[in-house]
Amino acid sequence: MSASPQAALLDVRIEAKHYAARTVLEHFSLRIGHGEIVSLVGPSGCGKSTLLRIVAGLDRQYQGEVRINGAPQHGPSPQIGVIFQEPRLLPWLTVADNIGFEAGRDGGRDPRVARLLGEVGLDGQQHALPKALSGGMAQRVAIARGLFSQPELLLLDEPFSAVDAMTRMRLQALLLAVTQTHGTAALLVTHDLDEALYLSDRVLLMAAAPGRIDREYRVARPRPRERRDPVLADLRAQLLERLDSFEAV
């Protein structure tokens, strides 16, 4: 699925983003369509996580503009859900209350919580505390929390990097299922090329100094995808070759 100008959910135009004297992002533009999954890959320090903070409305110190459904983004919005590398659950709250935290004191009783628990495979865990959960279960809670406000866009910053390989694959499949069920678009930062190619409609390779989009790779394969698909293998080889060229400069 491509992001046409008429259907753009997210439109990012960043002229410059600086940290002190260092230019982190420059002349950066990105569009994402409704329901589209896009991954950002690239070397460390190219501005991937900074970009997510800008899109989430958590960083306003930049030159440019972010629009959601054509409206300027001025701060955090219920239209955008954020899932971090670590689950960041509040340890004194139950699973249900963590998911429904945005709704206030009784958020865990919101009917959306029970529905989301079922979708992420955590039926019966609503009263559990985070310390009783495995890493994979905790990240499932984080995914449910990210979906609680019924956002149109999910931002994910290395969301599965802290779990083992099998759990990671299960969480990837879960992400595809819930985004399809909710019609939610996703912008994913990952260092795992296989993950990016398995999940995404497009993979954007960023270059550093300053951060910018170097190349776009479209993954024209239907889902569910076979992880050993030769088309994905060819795209992975192209990405690796280009990444290697950065090191040679």
C-alpha positions in Angstrom: 0.0 0.0 0.0 1.5 3.4 -0.9 0.8 6.7 0.6 -0.9 8.9 -2.0 -1.1 12.6 -1.4 -4.9 12.4 -1.1 -4.8 9.5 1.4 -1.8 10.6 3.6 -2.3 9.9 7.3 1.1 11.2 8.3 3.0 14.0 6.5 6.4 14.9 8.0 8.6 17.7 6.7 11.6 18.5 8.8 14.0 21.2 7.5 16.4 20.7 10.4 16.7 19.2 13.9 19.8 20.1 16.0 21.3 18.9 19.2 23.6 21.7 20.2 25.9 22.1 17.2 25.1 18.7 15.7 22.5 18.5 12.9 20.5 15.3 13.5 17.9 15.5 10.7 17.9 17.8 7.6 15.6 18.1 4.6 13.7 15.1 5.8 10.2 14.2 4.4 8.0 11.2 5.0 4.4 10.3 4.2 2.4 7.3 5.4 -1.0 6.2 4.2 -3.8 4.8 6.3 -3.2 1.2 7.4 0.4 1.3 6.0 3.3 -0.2 7.8 6.7 1.5 7.3 10.0 0.6 8.9 13.0 2.8 9.4 16.4 1.2 9.4 19.9 2.6 9.3 23.1 3.1 11.2 23.1 4.2 14.8 22.9 8.0 15.2 21.0 8.7 12.0 18.0 10.1 13.9 15.5 7.3 13.8 14.4 7.6 17.4 14.6 11.4 17.3 12.1 11.3 14.4 9.7 9.1 16.4 9.8 11.6 19.3 9.0 14.4 16.9 6.1 12.5 15.3 4.8 11.6 18.7 4.7 15.3 19.7 7.3 14.8 22.4 9.9 17.0 20.8 8.9 20.4 19.4 12.5 21.8 19.1 12.9 21.5 15.3 12.3 23.4 12.1 9.5 21.9 10.1 6.0 20.5 10.4 4.2 17.3 11.2 0.6 16.8 10.0 -1.9 14.1 11.0 -4.8 13.8 8.6 -3.8 17.3 7.3 -3.9 19.0 10.7 -0.7 20.3 12.3 0.6 18.2 15.2 1.3 20.4 18.3 1.9 17.7 20.9 0.9 14.2 22.0 -2.3 13.1 20.4 -4.8 10.2 21.0 -4.5 9.6 17.2 -0.9 8.3 17.9 0.0 5.4 20.1 3.6 4.9 21.2 5.3 1.5 22.0 8.8 1.8 23.4 11.7 -0.7 23.5 10.9 -1.5 27.1 7.3 -2.0 28.1 7.5 0.8 30.7 4.6 -0.6 32.7 3.8 1.0 36.1 4.7 -1.7 38.6 2.0 -0.7 41.2 -0.8 -1.0 38.7 -2.5 -4.2 37.4 -2.3 -5.2 33.8 -5.8 -3.9 33.2 -5.0 -0.5 34.8 -1.8 -0.2 32.8 -3.7 -0.7 29.6 -6.5 1.7 30.5 -4.2 4.2 32.3 -5.0 7.0 29.8 -8.7 6.9 30.9 -7.8 7.7 34.5 -8.4 6.0 37.9 -11.0 3.5 36.7 -9.4 3.0 33.2 -8.9 -0.7 33.9 -12.7 -1.2 33.9 -13.1 0.3 30.5 -14.7 -2.3 28.1 -11.9 -1.7 25.6 -9.4 -3.2 28.1 -11.1 -6.6 28.1 -11.3 -6.6 24.4 -7.7 -5.7 24.0 -6.6 -8.4 26.5 -8.3 -10.9 24.3 -6.7 -9.6 21.1 -3.1 -9.8 22.6 -3.7 -13.2 24.1 -3.8 -12.2 27.8 -7.3 -13.2 28.8 -7.3 -13.8 32.6 -4.3 -11.7 33.3 -6.2 -8.4 34.0 -5.4 -8.5 37.8 -1.7 -9.5 37.4 1.0 -7.1 38.4 3.9 -6.4 35.9 6.4 -8.3 38.1 4.5 -11.5 37.4 4.8 -11.2 33.6 7.4 -12.6 31.3 9.1 -10.1 28.9 6.9 -11.2 26.0 3.7 -10.8 28.1 4.8 -7.4 29.3 5.3 -6.2 25.7 1.8 -7.6 24.8 0.5 -5.3 27.6 2.4 -2.4 26.1 0.9 -3.1 22.6 -2.6 -3.2 24.1 -1.9 0.0 26.0 -0.7 1.6 22.7 -4.0 0.6 21.1 -6.3 1.7 23.9 -7.0 5.2 22.5 -7.8 3.7 19.2 -5.0 5.5 17.4 -4.7 5.8 13.7 -0.9 5.5 13.9 1.4 3.4 16.1 5.0 4.4 16.7 7.3 1.6 17.7 10.9 2.1 18.8 12.7 -1.3 18.7 9.7 -2.9 20.4 10.8 -6.5 20.3 14.6 -6.2 20.8 14.6 -7.3 24.4 12.9 -10.7 24.0 14.1 -14.0 22.6 13.9 -15.0 19.0 10.7 -17.1 19.2 8.9 -14.5 21.3 10.0 -11.9 18.9 8.4 -13.8 16.0 5.2 -14.2 17.9 5.0 -10.5 18.7 5.6 -9.7 15.1 2.7 -11.8 14.1 0.6 -10.2 16.9 1.5 -6.7 15.6 0.4 -7.6 12.1 -2.9 -9.1 13.4 -3.8 -6.1 15.6 -2.9 -3.5 13.0 -5.1 -5.3 10.5 -8.0 -5.7 13.0 -7.9 -2.0 13.9 -6.9 -0.6 10.5 -3.9 1.1 12.2 -0.9 2.4 10.4 2.6 1.8 12.0 6.0 3.4 11.8 8.6 1.0 13.2 12.2 1.7 14.1 14.3 -1.5 14.0 17.9 -2.7 13.5 16.6 -6.1 12.4 16.4 -6.1 8.6 14.4 -9.4 8.5 11.9 -7.9 10.9 11.5 -4.8 8.7 11.0 -6.8 5.5 8.6 -9.3 7.2 6.3 -6.6 8.6 6.5 -3.6 6.3 4.9 -2.3 3.1 8.0 -0.1 2.7 11.4 -0.1 4.3 13.2 3.3 4.4 17.0 3.2 4.8 18.3 6.3 6.6 21.8 7.7 6.3 23.5 9.8 9.0 25.3 13.1 9.4 22.7 14.5 9.0 19.9 12.0 9.1 17.9 11.7 5.9 16.1 9.1 3.8 18.7 7.4 1.5 16.6 4.8 -0.3 13.2 3.3 -0.2 12.5 -0.4 -0.6 9.0 -1.6 -1.4 8.0 -5.0 -0.2 5.5 -6.2 -2.9 4.6 -9.5 -1.2 1.2 -10.4 0.2 0.7 -11.3 3.9 1.2 -13.6 5.6 4.8 -13.7 4.3 7.1 -16.6 4.2 10.2 -15.6 6.1 12.5 -17.5 3.6 10.9 -15.9 0.6 13.6 -15.2 -2.0 12.2 -11.8 -2.7 12.8 -10.8 0.9 16.2 -12.3 0.8 17.1 -10.2 -2.3 15.8 -7.1 -0.6 17.9 -7.9 2.5 21.0 -8.3 0.4 20.4 -4.9 -1.3 19.9 -3.3 2.2 23.1 -4.9 3.5 25.1 -3.8 0.5 23.9 -0.2 0.9 24.6 -0.2 4.6 28.1 -1.6 4.0 28.7 1.3 1.6 28.0 3.8 4.5 30.9 2.1 6.4 33.2 2.5 3.5 32.7 6.2 3.2 
